[in-house]
């Protein structure tokens, strides 16, 4: 993959532009007038709990589900009216791998390439290039049912790149994968961004969003709660330091919660303490027996839970 950042003029344009987007299913409004733009060459994240409207939004961007209100364009093309033309410049990595188990690794890519009019030596060169990129060259002629879950996910990414798309849509690309595979995929996605691709990512892994996303939105109940880079959102919504502590007796817990400058919250048996400087609090805990505490910087997961709440979502 040859590095080629998008020209300045192209980077200034929106690859995806969403204005007042609405989607209803019966009486339920599941996307409720959202606005955002995805710029060329960036990784843009859609975050939110189950039922927030992320998948519905992706389906509208792909042109497979029509909006009930608002405007949506991809590469300047109105969608869904010109969804087919827009999709020709996209690649999609679905949440669940849908590779054909009757074909080999190369045959899966070959069949998919044919959908885009690719054939012959050009397609075979493309297949070889992609298999090297996802480190599956040695698996070229093996059947899909012999691959591990991580290999299948890497092949799904290769397949999404067959047509050399300008926009790559990734729906929870590393769910269920072990840390080694996850880090390898993160590295490849960064390579793609360096090569000028635009990435649109949904994920439930906040670490993934922090590592990959230049910009993101957090959605819930069909609305956008906030938008910004991971670091900006952390600075905007959460104190810089967090101490998680278990094993507090009632008296000490009361003392901690009454300390000036400490914002605290019980979650099960753990007290989360948010503050500007945790040094004094940590020193206090060091002298207490029977405590387990973790001192860490605030992160995107703290922002996510602060904005969307901690209640379970089905």
Backbone as a ProteinNet text record, in pm:
[ID]
protein_1_A
[PRIMARY]
XXXXXXXXXXXXXXXXXXXXXXXXXXXXXXXXXXXXXXXXXXXXXXXXXXXXXXXXXXXXXXXXXXXXXXXXXXXXXXXXXXXXXXXXXXXXXXXXXXXXXXXXXXXXXXXXXXXXXXXXXXXXXXXXXXXXXXXXXXXXXXXXXXXXXXXXXXXXXXXXXXXXXXXXXXXXXXXXXXXXXXXXXXXXXXXXXXXXXXXXXXXXXXXXXXXXXXXXXXXXXXXXXXXXXXXXXXXXXXXXXXXXXXXXXXXXXXXXXXXXXXXXXXXXXXXXXXXXXXXXXXXXXXXXXXXXXXXXXXXXXXXXXXXXXXXXXX
[TERTIARY]
84	0	87.6	84.3	170.4	112.5	193.7	146.6	119.7	2.3	-34.4	-145.4	-106.8	-206.6	-291.6	-422.1	-508.1	-463.8	-479.2	-446	-521.6	-465.4	-526.8	-671.2	-696.1	-831.8	-927.7	-879.7	-966.5	-991.9	-887.7	-902.3	-999.9	-1013.9	-1105.6	-1251.1	-1274.3	-1411.4	-1460.1	-1589.1	-1648.2	-1666.6	-1609.7	-1637.2	-1779.5	-1820.2	-1958.3	-2012.8	-2128.9	-2194.5	-2336.4	-2367.7	-2498.5	-2561.5	-2684.2	-2753.8	-2897.1	-2927.7	-3064.6	-3118.1	-3034.5	-3072.5	-3171	-3278.8	-3385.3	-3418.4	-3439.9	-3487.9	-3589.2	-3703.3	-3809.3	-3836	-3870.2	-3924.7	-4058.3	-4165.5	-4297.3	-4305.2	-4349.5	-4361.5	-4230.4	-4131.8	-4004.8	-3908	-3858	-3756.9	-3620.6	-3547.2	-3422.5	-3299.8	-3311.4	-3209.9	-3283.9	-3239.3	-3325.4	-3258.3	-3236.5	-3188.5	-3042	-2955.7	-2813.5	-2738.7	-2628.4	-2541.5	-2396.1	-2321.5	-2177.1	-2115	-1983.2	-1906.9	-1785.1	-1749.3	-1626.4	-1533.7	-1416.3	-1321.7	-1229.4	-1180.8	-1091.3	-965	-923	-797.2	-800.4	-917.8	-926.1	-994.6	-974.6	-1053.2	-1158.7	-1283.5	-1396.6	-1472.6	-1503.1	-1569.2	-1713.6	-1799	-1936.5	-1944.1	-1962.9	-1967.9	-2105.1	-2147	-2273.1	-2312.7	-2401.3	-2449	-2533.6	-2566	-2659.5	-2790.2	-2841.4	-2965.8	-2949.6	-2824.7	-2801.9	-2835.6	-2836.2	-2862.6	-2742.2	-2631.4	-2508.1	-2526	-2575.8	-2589.3	-2689.3	-2797.4	-2895.9	-2832	-2749.3	-2679.2	-2586.3	-2511.8	-2424.2	-2503	-2616	-2697.3	-2746.1	-2775.8	-2816.5	-2698.2	-2579.6	-2460.9	-2430.9	-2452.8	-2430	-2540.2	-2647.9	-2756.1	-2847.7	-2838.4	-2925.2	-3050.9	-3057.6	-3176.9	-3196.8	-3314.1	-3339.1	-3377	-3330	-3368.3	-3512.1	-3571	-3705.4	-3702.8	-3585.2	-3571.1	-3425.3	-3397.5	-3260.7	-3191.8	-3062.3	-2982.4	-2857.8	-2815.2	-2697.7	-2626.9	-2496	-2417.1	-2286.2	-2238.1	-2109.1	-2032	-1911.4	-1832.3	-1910.3	-1994.7	-2074.9	-2195.2	-2217.2	-2330.4	-2446.1	-2566.1	-2680.3	-2710.9	-2730.7	-2760.6	-2895.2	-2985.9	-2963.3	-2981.2	-3017.1	-3047.9	-2933.5	-2810	-2694.2	-2607.3	-2675.2	-2605.6	-2516.4	-2558.4	-2476.4	-2341.9	-2342.7	-2218	-2129.2	-2191.5	-2114	-2053.2	-2130.7	-2081.4	-1964.6	-1956.8	-1845.4	-1712.3	-1714.6	-1591.7	-1574.4	-1656.6	-1648.9	-1603.2	-1550	-1527.8	-1591.7	-1644.2	-1717.7	-1664.2	-1630.9	-1596	-1712.5	-1796.1	-1915.6	-1879.1	-1973.1	-1951.5	-1931.5	-2006.7	-1997.2	-1940.5	-1832.3	-1770	-1869	-1878.2	-1968.5	-1891.5	-1773.2	-1691.7	-1757.5	-1732.1	-1791.3	-1708.5	-1764.3	-1685.8	-1650.4	-1717.1	-1689.8	-1568.9	-1516.1	-1405.1	-1277.5	-1165.8	-1038.1	-1025	-916.9	-888.7	-881.7	-800.8	-785.5	-915.8	-991.2	-1117.3	-1218.2	-1220.1	-1308.5	-1276.4	-1148.1	-1109.1	-1134.5	-1114.3	-1132.7	-1279.9	-1369.6	-1512.5	-1555.8	-1507.5	-1546.6	-1491.1	-1366	-1308.3	-1387.8	-1447.3	-1526.7	-1648.2	-1701.4	-1815.1	-1779.6	-1648.6	-1603	-1536.3	-1555.3	-1500.9	-1353.5	-1295.6	-1153.8	-1136.5	-1031.6	-1008.4	-864.1	-824.3	-694.9	-577.1	-464.7	-341.3	-352.5	-427.9	-443	-508.5	-610.6	-677.3	-584.5	-510.3	-420.6	-311.3	-260.5	-161.1	-222.2	-346.5	-415.2	-436	-473.5	-493.6	-362.9	-253.6	-124	-85.3	-108.7	-75.2	-155	-284.6	-370.6	-337.9	-307	-273.3	-141.6	-48.2	74.6	42.2	-46.9	-81.3	-141.8	-226.3	-290.4	-219.9	-102.8	-18	-89.6	-149.5	-216.4	-163.7	-45.3	7.8	20.7	57.2	74.8	-58.6	-169	-301.1	-378.1	-310.2	-376	-469.8	-432	-508.5	-577.9	-596.7	-665.7	-811.4	-894	-1037.2	-1065.7	-1174.8	-1210.6	-1231.9	-1289.2	-1322.8	-1199.7	-1080.3	-957.4	-894.3	-948.4	-890	-938.4	-853.9	-894.2	-982.9	-1045.1	-1129.1	-1052.1	-928.1	-847.1	-810	-781.1	-749.1	-869.7	-988.4	-1109.2	-1133.1	-1107.9	-1128	-1028.8	-904.5	-804.5	-840.4	-895.9	-938.2	-1056.9	-1147.2	-1260.5	-1211.1	-1105.2	-1047.1	-985.1	-912.4	-854.2	-962.8	-1070.3	-1179.7	-1239.7	-1252.7	-1309.5	-1220.3	-1093.6	-998.1	-975.7	-1043.7	-1021.4	-1037.9	-1138.9	-1167.8	-1093.6	-992.2	-913.7	-1004.7	-1091.6	-1191.2	-1127.6	-1192	-1147.8	-1203.2	-1317.3	-1379.8	-1395.1	-1341.4	-1353	-1440	-1551.4	-1643.9	-1621	-1594.5	-1562	-1659.7	-1738.4	-1839.6	-1784.9	-1734.9	-1677	-1573.6	-1463.9	-1372.2	-1293.6	-1279.7	-1195.1	-1270.9	-1403.3	-1481.7	-1445.9	-1416.9	-1391.5	-1252.6	-1163	-1028.8	-930.6	-824.8	-725.8	-637.2	-565	-488.9	-387.6	-321	-221.8	-284.8	-399	-466.7	-520.4	-575	-629.8	-521.7	-405.1	-298.1	-248.8	-245.3	-204	-303.2	-432.9	-533.8	-525.5	-504.6	-488.2	-372.5	-262.1	-146.3	-181	-255.2	-291.6	-388.5	-479	-572	-498.1	-397.7	-316.1	-239.7	-192.7	-126.8	-221.6	-345.7	-444.4	-470.2	-478	-499.7	-380	-259	-140.1	-138.6	-202.5	-209.9	-320.7	-389.1	-490.1	-632.3	-654.8	-791.8	-864.7	-995	-1081	-1148.9	-1146.1	-1201.5	-1320.7	-1429.9	-1547.3	-1567.3	-1554.9	-1542.1	-1651.1	-1715.2	-1795.6	-1725.3	-1727.2	-1659.7	-1716.6	-1710.1	-1741.3	-1613.8	-1497.3	-1369.8	-1324.3	-1331.8	-1292.3	-1142.9	-1061.1	-918.6	-896.1	-975	-963.6	-993.4	-1099.5	-1135.2	-1026.7	-971.5	-866.3	-741.8	-708	-586.9	-602.5	-723.6	-740.8	-808.5	-902	-990.9	-928.4	-935.1	-900.3	-1016.6	-1136.5	-1258.2	-1365.7	-1464.4	-1570.6	-1693.3	-1806	-1927.7	-1970.2	-2031.3	-2093.9	-2243.9	-2314.2	-2458.8	-2530.5	-2654	-2743.1	-2886.2	-2973	-3115.4	-3133.9	-3049	-3064.7	-3013.7	-2953.5	-2900.8	-2750.3	-2683.9	-2541.9	-2525.3	-2454	-2431.9	-2313.6	-2209.1	-2095.2	-2006.5	-1918.5	-1825.3	-1691.2	-1583.5	-1449.6	-1346.5	-1219.5	-1114.7	-1122.9	-1067.7	-1070.6	-1013.1	-899.3	-837.9	-922.4	-981.5	-1066.7	-1188.5	-1248.7	-1366.1	-1331.6	-1216.4	-1174.2	-1156.3	-1089	-1066.6	-1197.5	-1294.8	-1420.1	-1512.5	-1507.8	-1611.1	-1563.6	-1434.4	-1387.1	-1262.6	-1252.1	-1129.8	-1012.9	-891	-778.8	-734	-763.3	-716.3	-832.3	-816.5	-920.3	-855.2	-922.2	-881.1	-1001.1	-983.6	-1085.7	-1045.7	-1136.7	-1100.4	-1210.8	-1167.7	-1258	-1211.8	-1305.9	-1272.6	-1283.3	-1344.1	-1361.8	-1464.7	-1433.4	-1538.8	-1623.9	-1735.2	-1832.5	-1773	-1695.1	-1639.3	-1541.8	-1450.2	-1351.7	-1417.5	-1517.4	-1589	-1655	-1713.7	-1778	-1674.9	-1559.1	-1454.1	-1406.7	-1386.5	-1339.8	-1441.2	-1566.4	-1670.4	-1690.3	-1648.5	-1664.9	-1542.4	-1435.7	-1315.4	-1341.8	-1287.6	-1303.1	-1229.1	-1293.2	-1231	-1240.1	-1311.9	-1328.7	-1473.2	-1490.1	-1622.5	-1622.8	-1716.6	-1712.6	-1845	-1835.6	-1953.1	-1934.6	-2034.3	-2032.5	-2080.4	-2004.9	-2047.5	-2023.9	-2131.4	-2117.2	-2038.7	-1928.8	-1847.7	-1728.8	-1725.5	-1610.8	-1650.2	-1568.8	-1587.7	-1492.9	-1549.7	-1470.9	-1455.4	-1330.7	-1301.3	-1235.6	-1296.2	-1245.5	-1193.6	-1070.3	-1012	-896.8	-855.2	-748.7	-612.2	-589.3	-459.4	-484.7	-450	-483.1	-371	-261.2	-145.6	-181.3	-249.6	-284	-377.1	-475.6	-570.2	-500	-410.1	-338	-250.1	-183	-101	-186.1	-305.4	-396	-434.6	-458.9	-498.3	-382.3	-258.5	-143.2	-134.3	-185.9	-178.6	-293.8	-384.6	-503.2	-486.7	-515.9	-508.9	-641.5	-634.3	-755.6	-814.2	-742.8	-792.6	-726.6	-803.3	-748	-779.4	-676.4	-702.1	-619.1	-671.8	-606.3	-607.6	-490.2	-475.8	-438.3	-516.7	-494.4	-539.9	-493.5	-547.1	-688.7	-768.2	-901.9	-890.7	-991.5	-987.7	-1125.7	-1134.6	-1257.9	-1371.9	-1338.9	-1443.8	-1511.8	-1436	-1495.8	-1592	-1551.3	-1640	-1767.2	-1749.3	-1862.7	-1964	-1917.7	-2007.8	-2068.3	-1992.9	-2044.7	-2160.1	-2147.2	-2249.5	-2368.9	-2343.7	-2451.2	-2503.9	-2437.5	-2483.1	-2425.4	-2446.9	-2388.2	-2490.7	-2617.9	-2718	-2694.9	-2730	-2710.7	-2805.3	-2755.9	-2837.2	-2846.9	-2963.7	-2982.7	-2956.7
-119	0	124.2	200.5	316.4	434.5	496.6	611.8	727.5	787.1	899.8	977	1075.7	1155.3	1230.3	1251.6	1321.2	1465.2	1519.9	1659.9	1749.9	1869.3	1960.8	1992	2017.6	2051	1935.9	1811.6	1695.9	1675.5	1691.9	1671.4	1769.9	1888.3	1989.3	1956.1	1864.4	1828.7	1714.2	1706.9	1598.6	1477.5	1363.6	1238.1	1194.2	1209	1181.6	1307.8	1352.4	1470.5	1434.5	1454.5	1419	1544.8	1574.3	1693.8	1658.3	1670.4	1650.3	1511.2	1410.2	1275.4	1212.9	1158	1097.1	960	863.8	732.1	682.2	635.8	582.2	436.6	359.9	226.7	224.3	232.8	248.5	382.3	378.8	502.1	540.6	451.9	477.2	553.1	664.8	743.2	701.5	622.3	563.7	648.4	735.3	836.9	969.1	1064	1178.7	1312	1331.7	1461.8	1487.9	1392.9	1407.5	1477.7	1542.8	1615.2	1578.4	1542	1527.8	1517.8	1535.7	1522.3	1435	1356.8	1277.2	1333.1	1379.5	1441	1337.2	1367.5	1275.8	1250.8	1124.9	1089.5	1074.4	1087.1	1072	941.5	899.5	790.8	852.7	828.7	888.5	777.4	796.7	694.3	726.3	622.6	629	540.1	601.3	527.7	544.1	441.9	449.4	313.1	307.7	179.2	107.1	-18.1	-90.4	-12.2	-0.2	72.5	222.2	270.1	414.5	469.1	382.7	427.4	418.3	359.2	353.7	269.2	146.5	56.5	111	168	229.5	342.6	421.6	530.2	475.1	368.7	306.6	255.8	192.8	139	250.5	366.2	478.4	532.4	537.8	582.6	488.8	359.4	260.5	262.3	332	341.3	221.1	133.5	15.3	40.4	153.1	192.5	341.4	378.9	519.3	599.5	724.6	809	857.3	893.7	950.9	1102.5	1157.7	1302.2	1340.6	1465.3	1513.5	1485	1513.1	1496.2	1416	1336.1	1250.8	1243.6	1270.1	1255.8	1185.1	1109.2	1040.5	1072.3	1126.3	1175	1278.7	1354.4	1455.4	1401.3	1269.7	1206.3	1190.1	1229.4	1211.2	1062.5	1022.7	883.5	881.3	790.2	671.3	689.2	809.1	826.6	778	806.6	759.4	666.9	585.7	495.9	396.2	348.4	250.4	311.4	433.3	499.2	523.6	561.9	585.6	456.3	347.8	220	164.8	201.6	154.9	207.4	313.5	372.8	343.9	252.5	213.8	70	37.1	-99.6	-117.3	-235.8	-258.7	-383.6	-369.5	-483.3	-502.5	-604.6	-620.6	-670.7	-652.7	-696.1	-847.6	-921.2	-1067.7	-1109.2	-1187.8	-1231.1	-1312.6	-1279.1	-1350.7	-1404.2	-1455.9	-1517.9	-1646.5	-1684.2	-1805.3	-1926.4	-2016.6	-2129.8	-2233.2	-2228.9	-2326.9	-2289.3	-2168.4	-2119.6	-2110.1	-2105.6	-2080.3	-1930.6	-1897.8	-1758.1	-1675.5	-1719.7	-1644.5	-1639.4	-1750.2	-1753.1	-1654.7	-1637.4	-1536.9	-1398.1	-1366.5	-1236.1	-1225.9	-1335.7	-1336.2	-1312.4	-1381.8	-1364.5	-1222.5	-1170.2	-1034.1	-932.7	-955	-863.9	-859.9	-973.7	-979.2	-887.1	-866.6	-774.5	-633.6	-600.9	-467.4	-466.2	-571.6	-577.2	-608	-658.8	-694	-838	-862.8	-997.9	-1010.8	-1134.2	-1160.6	-1129.4	-1093	-1071.1	-954.5	-851.7	-737	-779.2	-862.3	-909.1	-1000.1	-1088	-1177.6	-1098.5	-993.7	-908.9	-840.3	-795.8	-729.7	-827.1	-950	-1051.2	-1076.3	-1091.5	-1115.6	-997.9	-876.1	-756.9	-752.7	-780.1	-773.5	-883.2	-1003.2	-1111.8	-1084.3	-1020.8	-978.9	-873.7	-782	-671.7	-723.4	-826	-879.7	-1006.1	-1034.6	-1145.5	-1280.4	-1303.2	-1430.2	-1495.7	-1453.7	-1507.5	-1658.5	-1717	-1862.1	-1937.1	-1863	-1926.3	-1908.6	-1866.2	-1830.1	-1938.5	-2063.8	-2170.9	-2263.4	-2216	-2300.1	-2257.4	-2350.1	-2321.8	-2237	-2163.7	-2070.6	-2142.7	-2262.9	-2330.2	-2378	-2363.4	-2399.4	-2278.1	-2160	-2037.3	-2011.7	-1947.9	-1901.6	-1778.5	-1738.6	-1619	-1494.6	-1482.9	-1366.8	-1364	-1482	-1488.4	-1449.4	-1495.9	-1460.4	-1309.4	-1250.7	-1106.3	-1031.9	-1075.7	-1013.4	-1031.9	-1148.1	-1170.4	-1081	-1058.4	-968	-826.8	-784.3	-653	-651	-758.2	-765.7	-760.6	-834.2	-836.2	-697.2	-623.3	-488.3	-392.5	-430	-343.4	-382.1	-486	-535.3	-424.5	-341.7	-238.2	-107	-111.9	6.1	123	103.5	205.9	328.7	442	563.9	571.7	505.5	504.9	360.6	329.7	196.6	205.4	131.5	129.4	1.3	15.8	-98	-103.3	-209.6	-226.3	-322.6	-266.6	-345.4	-446.2	-397.4	-486	-583.3	-559.6	-649	-717.7	-718.9	-784.4	-933.1	-978.8	-1120	-1168.5	-1077.5	-1119.2	-1106.4	-1187.4	-1181.1	-1058.1	-1016.3	-890.3	-886	-998.3	-995.8	-960.6	-1025.3	-996.8	-854.3	-812.5	-676.5	-573.5	-587.8	-490.5	-496.5	-614.9	-625.7	-551.7	-568	-500.1	-349.6	-304.7	-161	-105.7	-179.2	-133.3	-122.4	-220.2	-216.5	-101.6	-74.6	36.9	170.1	181.5	303.8	315.7	201.9	203.4	254.8	208.9	251.1	401.6	453.2	597.3	674.7	624.5	688.9	685.4	582.9	571.9	658.1	735.7	828.4	779.5	658.1	608.2	683.8	694.1	747.1	629.5	627.8	517.3	566.4	488.7	515.2	392.2	409.4	297.7	300.2	185.1	168.2	64.9	86.9	-5.2	10.2	-98.8	-93.7	-92.6	-100	-93.5	52.1	113.4	253	270.4	171.4	178.6	183.1	107.1	107	245.1	307	440.4	541.9	531.3	624.4	610.2	487.4	463.1	501.9	490.4	504.6	634.7	685	791.5	929.7	1006.3	1147.8	1230.1	1183.8	1254.8	1149.7	1178.9	1081.1	1149.3	1077.4	1120.2	1010	1050.3	956.8	976.3	868.1	871.7	796.6	834.8	756.3	796.1	696.2	718.7	801	775	838.7	979.8	1032.4	1169	1168	1274	1291.8	1366	1304.2	1365.9	1461.8	1428.1	1518	1467.4	1556.4	1524.5	1587.6	1519.6	1573.9	1463.9	1501.9	1401.7	1332.1	1211.1	1143.8	1229.7	1294.2	1374.7	1494.4	1561.7	1677.5	1634.5	1521.3	1475.8	1440.7	1379.3	1349.3	1479.6	1576.2	1703.7	1778.1	1759.5	1832.5	1774.3	1641.8	1576.8	1511.4	1488.1	1411.2	1475.9	1469.8	1512.7	1427.5	1481	1411.3	1282.1	1262.9	1143.8	1068.6	935.9	848.7	750.2	728.7	623.8	532.8	405.1	304.3	229.1	219	156.4	62.6	-55.7	-154.3	-186.9	-230.2	-270.1	-158.7	-47.4	63.9	29.6	61.5	51.7	177.2	175.9	285.7	418.6	419.3	545.1	606.3	523.7	576	618.3	541.8	579.1	715.5	739.7	869.3	981.1	956.6	1058.4	1092.2	988	1010.3	1090.7	1055.5	1121.6	1266.7	1300.9	1438	1525.3	1465.3	1542.7	1647.1	1764.9	1871.9	1835	1858.9	1834	1691	1604.7	1465.9	1443.8	1402.4	1360.7	1208.3	1149.8	1004.4	941.1	811.2	736.4	589.9	532.7	389.3	311.9	208.5	113.8	-25.1	-89.9	-217.5	-197.8	-272.8	-261.4	-169.2	-95.1	-10	136.7	216.4	360.8	423.5	494.6	566.1	710.2	753.9	889.5	966	1076.6	1158.7	1289.7	1327.9	1447.1	1500	1622.9	1687.5	1629.4	1599.2	1547.2	1441.3	1318.7	1207.6	1171.8	1245	1205.5	1193	1293	1291.1	1175.1	1148.9	1040.4	904.9	887.1	761.2	737.4	842.2	828.2	786	838.3	802.4	655	605.7	465.8	370.8	416.2	329.5	283.8	363.9	327.6	243.5	207.4	130.3	-15	-106.2	-248.7	-295.1	-397.8	-456.6	-381.3	-280.6	-202.9	-250.7	-246.7	-262.1	-133.6	-67	56.1	60.5	131.8	150.8	298.9	355.6	496.5	504.9	576.9	582	716.4	751.5	871.5	845.8	950	938	901.4	827.9	784.5	796.6	752.9	768	685.5	574.1	494.6	572.3	652.2	737.3	837.5	894.6	989.3	918.7	802.5	725.9	696.3	648.4	614	739.3	847.3	972.5	1025.8	1010.3	1064.6	970.8	840.2	745.3	668.5	679.9	609.5	468.3	406.3	275.1	163.6	194.9	89.7	-3.7	-132.3	-231	-205.2	-229.1	-217.9	-355.2	-390.7	-519.9	-504.9
0	0	0	-105.9	-119.2	-44.2	41.6	117.9	23.4	39.4	-45.6	22.7	102.5	171.8	70.8	102.8	8.4	-10.6	-132.4	-154.8	-58.2	-34.6	61.3	23.7	-105.3	-149.5	-124.1	-149.5	-127	20.9	103.6	246.9	307.8	244.6	297.9	268.8	173.7	138.7	226.4	242.3	319.6	230.1	271.7	203.4	232.7	358.8	400.5	463.6	419.8	476.5	515.5	641.8	697.1	755.6	714.8	762.2	802	929.7	977.2	949.3	952.2	910.6	1010.4	954.9	1035.3	978	1067.3	1026.3	1127.7	1075.1	1160.9	1125.3	1224.3	1206.2	1276.6	1197.4	1256.9	1327.8	1453.2	1530.2	1597.8	1594.6	1664.4	1574.3	1622.6	1550.9	1605.3	1528	1578.6	1544.6	1443.8	1416.9	1410.7	1492.7	1523.5	1488.8	1358.4	1312.3	1339	1302.1	1332.4	1219.7	1256.6	1162.4	1190.1	1086.5	1099.5	960.9	955.5	832.2	857.6	757.2	760.2	653.4	694.2	602.2	539.9	421.9	350.6	431.3	437.4	499.4	649.4	711.2	855.7	892.6	1017.3	1073.5	1163	1129	1200	1270.8	1398.4	1477.6	1508.2	1502.9	1551.5	1675.4	1791.5	1917	1980	2051.7	2122.7	2174.7	2274.5	2325.2	2220.9	2248	2162.1	2152.1	2029.7	2008.9	1993.5	1986.6	1975.6	1838	1734.4	1598	1506.5	1553.3	1473.8	1347.8	1364.7	1250	1150	1198.4	1108.5	1028.9	1094.5	1024.8	917.3	949.6	850.1	730.8	756.9	647.6	555.8	611.7	527.5	447.7	507.8	434.8	318.4	340.7	235.1	128.9	155.1	57.6	54.9	156	158.6	240.4	307.6	382.5	360.9	314.1	283.1	405.5	416.6	528.7	515	626.6	628.5	638.7	649	654.1	653.7	616	612.2	480.2	475.7	355.1	385.9	288.3	303.6	170.1	170.8	48.5	81	-15.3	-5.9	-133.2	-118.4	-232.5	-312.8	-243.9	-311.5	-384.4	-380.1	-447.8	-350.2	-388.4	-298.2	-281.3	-156.8	-124	-51.7	-92	-173.6	-324.8	-371.8	-514.2	-602.9	-564.2	-640.3	-554.5	-474.6	-384.3	-454.5	-571.4	-643.2	-683.7	-734.6	-772.8	-651.6	-539.2	-417.6	-365	-367.1	-314.9	-396	-523.7	-607.2	-556.8	-475.3	-421.8	-273.5	-222.4	-81.6	-68	48.6	91.1	227	252.9	377.1	446.2	573.9	658.8	755.2	733.4	817.8	956.5	1048.8	1186.4	1194.5	1114.1	1111.9	976.9	979	854.3	770.3	641.6	551.1	430.7	457.5	353.2	304.8	180.2	124.3	166.7	249.2	300.6	194.3	79.4	-26.4	-111.3	-92.2	-173.6	-90.9	-160	-94.5	-64.9	4.4	35.1	-94.2	-189.8	-314.7	-392.7	-393.4	-468.2	-410.6	-279.9	-221	-274.1	-284.6	-336.9	-486.3	-556.8	-702.2	-738.3	-670.2	-697.1	-665.2	-553	-514.2	-613	-659.2	-757.3	-886.2	-923.9	-1046	-1038	-918.4	-903.2	-948.9	-941.3	-977.6	-1115.2	-1190.8	-1325.6	-1332.6	-1224.7	-1223.9	-1270.8	-1345.5	-1397.5	-1443.4	-1472	-1532.8	-1442.9	-1506.5	-1433.2	-1334.9	-1372.2	-1282.3	-1151.2	-1159.1	-1038.2	-957.9	-1023.6	-950.6	-879	-943.2	-875.6	-754.3	-771.4	-660.1	-544.4	-574.7	-471.6	-396	-469.8	-405.5	-315.3	-364	-286.1	-156.5	-166.2	-47.7	52.6	3.5	95.8	167.5	99.7	169.7	274.8	240.2	330.4	460.9	453.7	574.6	625.6	570.3	615	604.5	487.4	459.8	332.4	287.7	162.9	163	277.1	284.1	285.8	304.2	309.6	178.8	74.7	-51.3	-102.5	-94.4	-157.9	-57.6	66.4	165.1	174.2	220.3	231.7	355.5	347.4	454.5	586.9	583.4	709.4	785.4	726.8	798.7	868.1	846.4	900.7	1043	1122.5	1254.9	1240.9	1351.5	1348.5	1309.9	1359.7	1324.5	1178.4	1121.3	978.2	893.7	933.2	859.2	862.8	977.8	987.4	899.2	895.8	809.2	662.3	627.9	489.7	454.8	550.8	525.8	496.3	564.4	536.9	397.9	362.8	228.2	121.8	143.9	46.2	28.7	138.5	130.1	53.5	34.3	-34.3	-180	-228.2	-364.5	-467.1	-450.9	-549.7	-522.9	-432.6	-396.5	-358.3	-256.4	-222.9	-159.7	-175.7	-108	33.8	58.5	190.6	235.9	352.9	410.6	535.1	534.6	647.6	726.1	855.2	941.2	1057.5	1061.7	1165.4	1270.9	1381.4	1490.8	1438.4	1380.5	1307	1392.9	1523.5	1604	1717.3	1710.7	1815.5	1824	1944.5	1967.6	1931.3	1893	1852.6	1968.6	1965.6	2072.8	2054	2158	2151.2	2038.1	2007.1	1900	1766.2	1734.5	1607.9	1607.1	1720.1	1727.5	1697.9	1758.9	1736.6	1592.2	1532.4	1392.6	1302.7	1328.6	1247.3	1268	1391.1	1414.5	1331.2	1327.5	1250.2	1102	1049.5	907.7	879.1	971.1	950.1	951.9	1037.4	1034.9	902.4	850.4	719.3	611	616.5	516.5	524.9	647.5	662.9	608.5	634.6	580.9	428.1	371.6	225.5	166	249.4	199.9	206.4	261.3	274.4	385	369.3	473.5	542.3	675.1	752.3	834	828.8	911.7	998.7	1129.8	1222.1	1327.9	1351.2	1472.2	1558.9	1689.2	1780.4	1920.6	1996.4	2139.2	2222.9	2156.1	2226.5	2230.3	2348.6	2358.1	2331.5	2368.9	2339.2	2188.4	2114.4	1968.6	1912.1	1961	1913.7	1950	2070.4	2111	2024.5	1987.1	1909.8	1763.3	1708.4	1564.2	1521.2	1599.6	1551.4	1564.8	1456	1459.9	1514.3	1487.4	1523.7	1544.7	1630.1	1652.3	1708.8	1698.6	1765.9	1862	1971.2	2064.1	2052.9	2017.7	1997.7	2109.2	2133.3	2218.2	2184.6	2181.1	2150.4	2023.2	1924.2	1794.1	1782.7	1888.9	1886.8	1910.3	1864.5	1890.5	2022.1	2116.2	2246.3	2244.2	2169.4	2154.3	2041.4	1998.1	1889.3	1919	1879.9	1894.8	1885.9	1897.8	1904.6	2040.3	2051.5	2182.8	2294.2	2270.4	2376.3	2413.2	2314.5	2341.9	2423.7	2389.9	2463.5	2607.7	2629.7	2766.7	2845	2785.8	2855	2881.2	2794.2	2805.9	2913.6	2932.2	3013.1	3142.4	3157.3	3272	3331.5	3464.6	3531	3482	3487	3422.3	3490.2	3619.8	3689	3753.6	3757.3	3811.8	3908.3	4021.6	4114.5	4136	4102.8	4128.8	4255.4	4350.8	4478	4526.1	4573	4631.9	4773.6	4855	4991.7	5092.5	5055.6	5148.3	5254.7	5381.1	5481.9	5475.4	5545.6	5534.2	5575.1	5682.7	5733.4	5634.7	5580.6	5486.6	5356	5312	5189.8	5205.9	5321.3	5347.5	5347.1	5409.5	5411.5	5270.3	5189.5	5053	4973.3	4985.5	4906	4948.4	5069.9	5117.8	5091.5	5037.1	5009.2	4900.9	4921.2	4822	4693.8	4581.9	4453.3	4404.8	4479.4	4438.4	4394.6	4270.1	4222.4	4222.8	4294.1	4311.1	4271.3	4238	4192.9	4227.3	4293.7	4321.1	4198.6	4162.5	4059.8	4118.5	4160	4228.8	4357.5	4374.6	4495.6	4478.3	4367.8	4336.3	4341.2	4408.9	4411.5	4309.5	4213.6	4112.6	4159.5	4171.8	4215.9	4101	4062.7	3953.4	4011.8	3976.1	4036.9	3951.5	3983.9	3908.5	3940.9	4066.6	4110	4217	4187.9	4277.1	4374	4373.8	4454.7	4602.7	4658.2	4800.5	4834.3	4747.7	4771.9	4765.8	4669.4	4657	4779.7	4827.1	4946.8	5065.9	5074.5	5184.1	5176.4	5056.3	5040.3	5070.8	5049	5072.6	5217.9	5308	5448.4	5498.9	5410.6	5449.8	5406.9	5496.5	5463.3	5404	5321.4	5265.2	5148.3	5097.7	4983.4	4854.7	4748.4	4614.2	4540.1	4487	4412.9	4285.9	4188.8	4059.6	4027.8	4008.7	3972.8	3825.2	3746.5	3601.8	3547	3426.1	3360.5	3309.9	3302.6	3244.8	3097.6	3048.3	2909	2845.7	2721.2	2645.7	2704.1	2767.4	2830.9	2942.8	3017.9	3121.7	3058.9	2945.8	2875.2	2829	2767.6	2715.1	2824.7	2940.2	3049.9	3112.9	3115.9	3169.9	3085.5	2953	2863.2	2844.6	2843.6	2810.5	2930.5	3045.5	3164.8	3173.4	3287.9	3314.9	3311.9	3286.8	3286.8	3167.9	3188	3082.8	2966.4	2843.8	2722.7	2658.1	2613.1	2545.8	2396.2
[MASK]
++++++++++++++++++++++++++++++++++++++++++++++++++++++++++++++++++++++++++++++++++++++++++++++++++++++++++++++++++++++++++++++++++++++++++++++++++++++++++++++++++++++++++++++++++++++++++++++++++++++++++++++++++++++++++++++++++++++++++++++++++++++++++++++++++++++++++++++++++++++++++++++++++++++++++++++++++++++++++

